Amino acid sequence: MDLRNCVQLITYADALGGDLRALDALLSGPLDGLFGGVHILPFFPSSGDRGFAPITYREVEPRFGTWEDVRRLGARFDLVADLMVNHVSRRSAYFQDFQRRGRRSEFADLFLTLDKVWPGGEPPQEDLARIALRRPVRPFVDVRVEETGEVERVWATFGQRDWSEQIDLDVGSPLTWQWLTGELRFLREQAIRIVRLDAVGYVVKKPGTSMFFVEPELYEFLDRLHAFAASIGLDLLPEVHAPFATQIKLARRGYLVYDFVLPLLVLHALETGSSRKLRAHLAASPARQFTTLDCHDGIPVQPDLDGILEVRESRAVVDRLLARGANLTRLLHTHGRASDFNAHQVNCTYYSAVGADDDAYLAARAIQPCAPGIPQVYYTGLLAGENDHVAVEATGEGRAINRHDYSRAEIDRALQRPVVQRLLRLIHFRNDRPATGPLRVLDSEEGALRLAWQSGPTACSLDVSLDTPAATLRTEDACGRLEELRV
């Protein structure tokens, strides 16, 4: 089954009005006809990380709604859901039973004790030094078994010093395979069309490696899972933050991928007035991908832009964003890096990233839906939201800057803003003219970007002036009729 070649929305279940019914009412009301798909960020019962520490996939968090609400949306949209393939919540029934009974638990083999990776469970110091850390401590937690008092050390990639809400799965275990395929089948039965494999790059733990995107073992796991998903009519979307070459490898193996390069590269083009590197990237981008400018995490920098922007170029953009109120998620794994620059992601709304400049914002938004692939628009980006410093202060979470929860009254006010009205017109214009042929990146001056594509018999083009900034979309049908949208 082919995906709709239309703009998709990314949102939390409760971010636009409070729950799934409010989201449905919005998509049936003022946003009717705007999106072909919706990525609902984790809507399951969870113990942390705003849904990314799932307790179970068999339930909808009651305050969000029911499976009936999910299926209703799935009947109208290409619905995207997350599967945290690397981990589950420590408060899941599986891990609670393991914590109580240890290796006598029927679920014990779901989890990765260190003796499965190193004989005796003792990692050599040189192996520890290679691990791609996501937290500033070793990715292990000690679990005291209640029945025996024994201590089991288990892997927790996203753990803290002495605890973790997210306990890693052993994807090499037959029990884990049975569990994963069962969850995928269940999600497909609930009208989910695409499953995003969150943190999939961390699932293979092999001695002597960084424990991140371990080849060829990761491909073997993905290929097996992909074959199963295809058999039940499900698409998989691996979520991997890695250099662009890794996305190309995945795309060549037939996977949907993300263009995590585009958000910062567009900002670089707007800041420098040069389209050279953006043009080169667009010309090399795979067709079967999702594009974003913003999402629930920050704007990617390293390692996604490695080899595309020089460190000084990335640093210049990041410094400008920090001056506009952004904050940083740091890159902890700096093994092999010569620079002291360690920006993993910049936490900032995209509207604030361009200095709340309507014309710059619309120029950026015009580039995204004309790039190869299916564009996804994050809900705060749809409403041109600005940095929420109050939420950061209240939660202590830097990423909360771009996770504002909108009431229906706030949504209605935002929809009346000229910048949002212009964005809505742009999305409708693009949805009516999806690319049916390859994107052509045309020759242009340094301060301009010119793209062209076919939508059936209609010739389409985008002209962007980075200096102004301004963007214009044009079409010419088979009869020579011209249409133009000045974004």
C-alpha positions as CSV (number, residue, x, y, z in Angstrom):
1,M,0.0,0.0,0.0
2,D,1.5,3.3,-1.1
3,L,1.7,6.3,1.3
4,R,-0.2,9.5,0.5
5,N,2.2,12.0,-0.9
6,C,0.8,14.8,1.3
7,V,2.1,16.8,4.2
8,Q,1.9,15.0,7.6
9,L,1.4,16.3,11.1
10,I,3.6,15.4,14.1
11,T,1.9,15.9,17.5
12,Y,1.6,14.6,21.0
13,A,-1.8,13.1,21.7
14,D,-2.6,15.9,24.2
15,A,-0.7,18.8,22.6
16,L,-3.6,20.2,20.4
17,G,-6.6,20.6,22.7
18,G,-5.9,18.0,25.3
19,D,-6.7,14.5,23.9
20,L,-7.3,12.4,20.8
21,R,-10.9,13.5,20.4
22,A,-9.8,17.2,20.4
23,L,-7.2,16.3,17.8
24,D,-9.8,14.6,15.7
25,A,-12.1,17.6,15.9
26,L,-9.3,19.9,14.9
27,L,-8.4,17.7,11.9
28,S,-12.1,17.6,10.9
29,G,-12.6,21.3,11.5
30,P,-10.2,24.1,10.8
31,L,-7.4,21.8,9.6
32,D,-9.7,19.6,7.4
33,G,-7.9,18.5,4.2
34,L,-4.6,19.8,5.3
35,F,-2.8,16.5,6.1
36,G,-2.5,13.1,4.5
37,G,-0.9,11.5,7.6
38,V,-0.5,12.0,11.3
39,H,2.4,10.9,13.6
40,I,1.0,10.7,17.1
41,L,3.9,10.6,19.4
42,P,3.7,7.8,22.1
43,F,0.2,7.7,23.4
44,F,0.7,4.6,25.5
45,P,0.9,4.4,29.3
46,S,4.4,5.5,30.1
47,S,6.6,6.1,33.2
48,G,8.7,8.9,31.7
49,D,10.3,10.8,28.8
50,R,6.8,12.1,27.7
51,G,5.7,8.6,26.4
52,F,9.1,7.2,25.4
53,A,9.3,4.8,28.4
54,P,6.2,2.7,27.5
55,I,4.7,0.4,30.1
56,T,2.6,-1.4,27.5
57,Y,1.6,-1.0,23.9
58,R,-1.7,-2.8,24.3
59,E,-3.4,0.2,25.9
60,V,-4.0,3.9,25.2
61,E,-3.2,6.2,28.1
62,P,-6.7,6.8,29.4
63,R,-6.4,10.6,29.6
64,F,-5.6,10.6,25.9
65,G,-8.6,8.5,24.8
66,T,-9.2,4.9,23.5
67,W,-8.2,2.6,20.7
68,E,-11.5,3.6,19.0
69,D,-10.2,7.2,18.8
70,V,-6.9,5.9,17.3
71,R,-8.7,3.7,14.8
72,R,-11.0,6.6,13.8
73,L,-7.9,8.7,12.9
74,G,-6.4,5.7,11.1
75,A,-9.4,5.4,8.9
76,R,-8.7,8.9,7.5
77,F,-4.9,9.3,7.7
78,D,-1.7,7.4,7.2
79,L,-1.1,6.9,10.9
80,V,2.4,6.8,12.4
81,A,3.1,5.3,15.8
82,D,6.3,4.7,17.8
83,L,7.8,1.4,18.9
84,M,10.7,1.9,21.3
85,V,12.5,-1.1,19.9
86,N,15.5,-0.6,22.2
87,H,13.7,-0.5,25.5
88,V,10.6,-0.7,27.7
89,S,9.7,0.9,31.0
90,R,11.1,-0.4,34.2
91,R,7.5,-0.3,35.4
92,S,6.3,-2.7,32.7
93,A,4.9,-6.0,33.9
94,Y,7.8,-7.7,32.2
95,F,10.6,-5.9,34.1
96,Q,8.6,-5.8,37.4
97,D,8.5,-9.6,37.2
98,F,12.2,-9.8,36.4
99,Q,13.0,-7.5,39.4
100,R,10.9,-9.7,41.6
101,R,12.1,-13.1,40.5
102,G,15.4,-12.5,38.6
103,R,16.4,-15.2,36.1
104,R,13.5,-17.4,37.3
105,S,11.1,-14.9,35.6
106,E,9.4,-16.0,32.4
107,F,10.4,-12.6,31.0
108,A,14.1,-12.7,32.0
109,D,15.3,-13.3,28.5
110,L,13.8,-10.0,27.3
111,F,16.5,-8.1,29.0
112,L,20.2,-7.7,28.4
113,T,22.4,-8.7,31.4
114,L,26.0,-7.9,30.9
115,D,27.1,-11.5,30.8
116,K,25.3,-11.8,27.5
117,V,27.8,-9.3,26.1
118,W,31.0,-10.1,28.0
119,P,32.0,-13.4,29.7
120,G,31.4,-13.0,33.4
121,G,29.6,-9.7,32.9
122,E,32.8,-7.6,33.3
123,P,33.5,-5.2,30.4
124,P,37.1,-4.4,29.6
125,Q,38.1,-0.7,30.1
126,E,38.8,-0.3,26.4
127,D,35.3,-1.5,25.5
128,L,33.8,1.0,27.9
129,A,35.7,3.8,26.3
130,R,34.2,3.1,22.9
131,I,30.5,3.1,24.0
132,A,28.4,5.8,22.4
133,L,26.9,7.2,25.6
134,R,23.5,9.0,25.7
135,R,23.9,9.9,29.3
136,P,27.1,11.0,31.2
137,V,27.4,7.6,32.9
138,R,27.9,4.0,32.0
139,P,24.7,2.6,30.4
140,F,24.1,-0.1,33.1
141,V,21.9,-0.3,36.1
142,D,22.1,-2.7,39.1
143,V,18.8,-4.5,39.9
144,R,18.5,-6.2,43.3
145,V,16.2,-9.3,42.9
146,E,13.6,-9.2,45.6
147,E,13.3,-13.0,46.1
148,T,17.0,-13.7,46.3
149,G,18.8,-10.5,47.1
150,E,21.1,-11.1,44.2
151,V,22.2,-8.1,42.0
152,E,21.7,-8.3,38.3
153,R,23.4,-5.6,36.1
154,V,21.3,-4.9,33.0
155,W,21.8,-2.6,30.1
156,A,20.0,0.8,30.1
157,T,21.2,3.0,27.3
158,F,19.2,6.0,28.4
159,G,19.7,5.5,32.2
160,Q,21.0,7.8,34.9
161,R,23.7,7.1,37.4
162,D,21.7,4.6,39.6
163,W,18.3,4.2,37.9
164,S,16.5,4.2,34.5
165,E,12.9,4.4,33.5
166,Q,14.0,2.7,30.2
167,I,15.5,-0.8,30.3
168,D,17.1,-2.2,27.2
169,L,15.7,-5.2,25.4
170,D,17.8,-8.1,24.2
171,V,16.8,-8.2,20.5
172,G,18.8,-11.4,19.9
173,S,16.5,-13.3,22.2
174,P,13.7,-15.4,20.6
175,L,11.4,-14.2,23.4
176,T,12.1,-10.6,22.4
177,W,11.5,-11.4,18.8
178,Q,8.2,-13.0,19.7
179,W,7.3,-9.9,21.7
180,L,8.3,-7.4,19.0
181,T,6.4,-9.1,16.2
182,G,3.3,-9.4,18.5
183,E,3.4,-5.7,19.2
184,L,3.8,-4.8,15.5
185,R,0.9,-7.1,14.6
186,F,-1.3,-5.5,17.3
187,L,-0.5,-2.0,16.2
188,R,-1.3,-2.8,12.6
189,E,-4.7,-4.2,13.8
190,Q,-5.4,-0.7,15.3
191,A,-5.1,0.9,11.9
192,I,-1.4,2.0,12.3
193,R,0.2,2.4,8.9
194,I,3.8,3.2,9.7
195,V,5.8,2.3,12.8
196,R,8.7,4.5,13.7
197,L,11.5,2.4,15.3
198,D,12.7,4.7,18.0
199,A,16.4,4.4,19.1
200,V,16.9,1.4,16.8
201,G,20.6,2.3,16.3
202,Y,21.3,1.2,19.8
203,V,19.8,-2.3,19.8
204,V,22.9,-4.3,18.9
205,K,25.6,-4.6,21.6
206,K,28.8,-6.1,20.4
207,P,32.1,-6.1,22.3
208,G,34.8,-3.9,20.8
209,T,32.3,-1.5,19.1
210,S,30.6,1.8,19.9
211,M,27.4,-0.2,20.5
212,F,25.7,2.2,18.0
213,F,24.7,1.1,14.5
214,V,26.7,-2.0,14.6
215,E,27.1,-3.4,11.1
216,P,26.2,-5.9,9.7
217,E,24.3,-7.1,12.7
218,L,21.9,-4.1,12.8
219,Y,21.0,-4.7,9.1
220,E,20.3,-8.3,9.8
221,F,17.9,-7.4,12.6
222,L,16.2,-4.7,10.5
223,D,15.9,-6.9,7.4
224,R,14.2,-9.6,9.4
225,L,11.8,-7.1,11.1
226,H,11.1,-5.4,7.8
227,A,10.2,-8.7,6.1
228,F,7.7,-9.4,8.9
229,A,6.2,-5.9,8.8
230,A,5.8,-6.1,5.1
231,S,3.9,-9.4,5.4
232,I,1.2,-7.6,7.5
233,G,1.0,-4.4,5.5
234,L,3.1,-2.3,7.7
235,D,5.9,0.2,6.9
236,L,8.9,0.7,9.2
237,L,10.7,4.0,9.7
238,P,14.1,3.5,11.4
239,E,15.0,6.5,13.6
240,V,18.7,6.9,13.4
241,H,20.8,10.0,14.1
242,A,24.0,9.4,12.2
243,P,25.9,10.9,9.3
244,F,24.0,11.3,6.1
245,A,25.8,8.3,4.5
246,T,24.1,6.0,6.9
247,Q,20.6,7.3,5.7
248,I,21.7,6.6,2.2
249,K,22.7,3.0,3.1
250,L,19.3,2.4,4.7
251,A,17.5,4.0,1.7
252,R,19.4,1.7,-0.7
253,R,18.2,-1.3,1.3
254,G,14.6,-0.2,0.8
255,Y,13.9,1.6,4.1
256,L,12.0,4.8,4.7
257,V,14.5,7.2,6.2
258,Y,14.6,10.7,7.8
259,D,16.3,13.7,6.3
260,F,17.8,15.0,9.5
261,V,20.3,17.2,7.6
262,L,17.7,19.5,6.1
263,P,16.6,21.6,9.2
264,L,20.1,23.0,10.1
265,L,21.1,23.2,6.4
266,V,18.1,25.4,5.6
267,L,19.0,27.6,8.5
268,H,22.7,27.7,7.3
269,A,21.5,28.8,3.9
270,L,19.3,31.6,5.3
271,E,22.0,32.8,7.7
272,T,24.8,32.8,5.1
273,G,22.8,33.7,2.1
274,S,24.4,30.8,0.2
275,S,22.5,27.9,-1.2
276,R,25.5,25.9,-2.4
277,K,25.6,23.2,0.3
278,L,21.8,23.0,0.4
279,R,21.6,22.5,-3.4
280,A,24.2,19.7,-3.2
281,H,22.3,18.0,-0.4
282,L,18.9,18.1,-2.1
283,A,20.4,16.7,-5.3
284,A,21.8,13.7,-3.4
285,S,18.7,13.1,-1.2
286,P,16.7,9.8,-1.6
287,A,13.2,10.0,-2.8
288,R,11.6,7.7,-0.2
289,Q,12.2,9.7,2.9
290,F,10.5,11.9,5.5
291,T,11.6,15.5,5.8
292,T,11.3,17.6,8.9
293,L,12.3,21.1,10.0
294,D,11.2,20.5,13.6
295,C,10.1,17.7,15.9
296,H,9.7,16.7,19.6
297,D,13.5,16.6,19.9
298,G,15.9,19.3,18.9
299,I,17.3,20.5,15.5
300,P,19.9,17.9,14.7
301,V,23.6,19.0,14.4
302,Q,26.1,16.2,15.2
303,P,26.5,13.6,14.0
304,D,23.9,14.2,11.3
305,L,25.7,17.1,9.7
306,D,29.2,15.5,9.9
307,G,30.8,15.8,6.5
308,I,28.2,18.2,5.2
309,L,29.0,21.3,7.2
310,E,32.4,22.1,8.6
311,V,32.5,22.5,12.4
312,R,33.0,26.3,12.1
313,E,29.8,26.5,9.9
314,S,27.7,24.4,12.3
315,R,29.1,26.4,15.2
316,A,28.1,29.7,13.6
317,V,24.5,28.6,13.1
318,V,24.3,27.1,16.6
319,D,25.7,30.3,18.2
320,R,23.0,32.3,16.4
321,L,20.3,30.0,17.7
322,L,21.6,30.2,21.2
323,A,21.5,34.0,21.0
324,R,17.8,33.6,20.1
325,G,17.0,31.7,23.3
326,A,17.8,28.1,22.3
327,N,19.5,25.5,24.5
328,L,21.6,22.5,23.7
329,T,21.6,18.8,24.1
330,R,25.2,17.8,24.2
331,L,27.0,15.1,22.2
332,L,28.5,12.9,24.9
333,H,30.3,10.4,22.7
334,T,33.2,12.4,21.3
335,H,35.6,9.5,20.6
336,G,37.6,10.3,17.5
337,R,36.5,13.9,17.3
338,A,39.2,16.5,17.1
339,S,37.0,19.5,17.9
340,D,35.6,20.6,21.3
341,F,32.3,21.3,19.6
342,N,29.7,18.9,20.9
343,A,26.3,20.1,19.9
344,H,24.0,17.1,19.4
345,Q,20.7,18.9,19.0
346,V,19.5,22.5,19.4
347,N,16.3,22.8,21.4
348,C,14.3,25.6,19.8
349,T,11.1,26.2,17.9
350,Y,11.8,26.7,14.2
351,Y,9.9,30.0,14.2
352,S,12.2,31.3,17.0
353,A,15.2,29.8,15.1
354,V,14.7,32.3,12.2
355,G,14.3,35.1,14.7
356,A,10.4,35.1,14.5
357,D,10.8,36.6,11.0
358,D,7.6,35.6,9.0
359,D,9.2,35.9,5.6
360,A,12.3,33.8,6.6
361,Y,10.0,31.3,8.2
362,L,7.9,30.9,5.1
363,A,10.9,30.7,2.9
364,A,12.2,27.8,5.0
365,R,8.8,26.1,5.0
366,A,8.5,26.4,1.3
367,I,11.8,24.6,0.8
368,Q,10.8,21.6,2.9
369,P,7.7,20.4,1.0
370,C,9.5,20.8,-2.3
371,A,12.4,18.6,-1.2
372,P,12.4,14.9,-2.0
373,G,10.1,12.8,0.2
374,I,7.0,13.3,2.4
375,P,7.1,16.4,4.6
376,Q,6.2,16.3,8.2
377,V,5.2,19.5,10.1
378,Y,5.5,19.5,13.9
379,Y,2.5,21.0,15.7
380,T,4.4,24.0,17.2
381,G,5.8,24.7,13.7
382,L,2.3,24.6,12.2
383,L,1.2,27.3,14.6
384,A,4.5,29.2,14.4
385,G,5.1,28.8,18.1
386,E,7.9,30.6,19.9
387,N,10.3,29.3,22.5
388,D,8.5,28.3,25.7
389,H,11.0,29.3,28.4
390,V,8.4,29.0,31.1
391,A,8.0,25.3,30.4
392,V,11.8,24.8,30.6
393,E,11.9,26.5,33.9
394,A,9.0,24.5,35.3
395,T,10.2,21.1,34.1
396,G,14.0,21.5,34.1
397,E,13.8,19.8,30.6
398,G,15.5,21.8,27.8
399,R,13.4,20.1,25.1
400,A,10.2,21.5,26.8
401,I,11.1,24.7,24.9
402,N,9.4,23.2,21.9
403,R,6.6,21.1,23.5
404,H,4.0,23.7,24.4
405,D,0.5,22.2,25.0
406,Y,-2.1,24.3,23.2
407,S,-5.7,24.9,24.4
408,R,-8.3,25.1,21.7
409,A,-8.6,28.9,22.4
410,E,-4.8,29.2,21.8
411,I,-5.1,27.2,18.6
412,D,-7.9,29.3,17.3
413,R,-5.9,32.5,18.0
414,A,-2.8,31.1,16.3
415,L,-4.7,30.0,13.2
416,Q,-5.7,33.7,12.6
417,R,-2.1,34.9,12.6
418,P,-1.0,35.9,9.1
419,V,2.1,33.8,9.2
420,V,0.0,30.7,10.0
421,Q,-2.5,31.5,7.3
422,R,0.3,31.8,4.8
423,L,1.7,28.4,5.9
424,L,-1.7,26.8,5.5
425,R,-2.0,28.1,1.9
426,L,1.5,26.7,1.2
427,I,0.5,23.3,2.5
428,H,-2.7,23.1,0.5
429,F,-0.8,24.3,-2.6
430,R,1.9,21.5,-2.2
431,N,-0.7,18.8,-1.5
432,D,-2.5,19.5,-4.7
433,R,0.8,19.2,-6.7
434,P,2.8,16.2,-5.3
435,A,5.9,15.2,-7.2
436,T,5.5,12.4,-9.7
437,G,8.9,12.7,-11.1
438,P,12.4,13.3,-9.7
439,L,13.3,16.7,-8.2
440,R,15.6,18.8,-10.3
441,V,17.9,21.2,-8.6
442,L,18.4,24.0,-11.1
443,D,21.5,26.2,-11.6
444,S,21.1,29.4,-9.6
445,E,23.1,32.3,-8.1
446,E,24.6,31.8,-4.7
447,G,21.9,33.6,-2.9
448,A,19.0,31.8,-4.6
449,L,17.5,28.3,-4.8
450,R,15.6,27.0,-7.8
451,L,13.8,23.6,-7.8
452,A,11.6,22.0,-10.4
453,W,9.5,18.8,-10.6
454,Q,6.6,17.3,-12.4
455,S,3.1,16.6,-10.9
456,G,1.5,14.5,-13.6
457,P,1.3,16.8,-16.6
458,T,1.9,19.9,-14.5
459,A,5.3,21.5,-14.4
460,C,6.1,22.9,-10.9
461,S,8.9,25.1,-9.7
462,L,10.1,26.9,-6.5
463,D,12.2,30.0,-6.5
464,V,13.7,31.2,-3.2
465,S,15.7,34.4,-2.6
466,L,17.7,33.8,0.5
467,D,18.7,37.5,0.8
468,T,15.2,38.9,0.8
469,P,14.0,36.3,2.0
470,A,11.1,35.3,-0.3
471,A,9.7,32.3,-2.0
472,T,7.5,31.8,-5.0
473,L,5.8,28.6,-6.2
474,R,4.7,28.4,-9.9
475,T,2.9,25.8,-12.0
476,E,2.1,25.4,-15.7
477,D,-0.3,22.8,-16.8
478,A,-0.4,21.0,-20.1
479,C,-2.5,23.8,-21.6
480,G,0.0,26.4,-20.7
481,R,-2.1,27.9,-17.8
482,L,0.1,29.5,-15.2
483,E,-0.5,29.7,-11.5
484,E,1.7,31.4,-8.9
485,L,1.8,31.5,-5.1
486,R,4.0,34.1,-3.4
487,V,4.6,32.4,-0.1
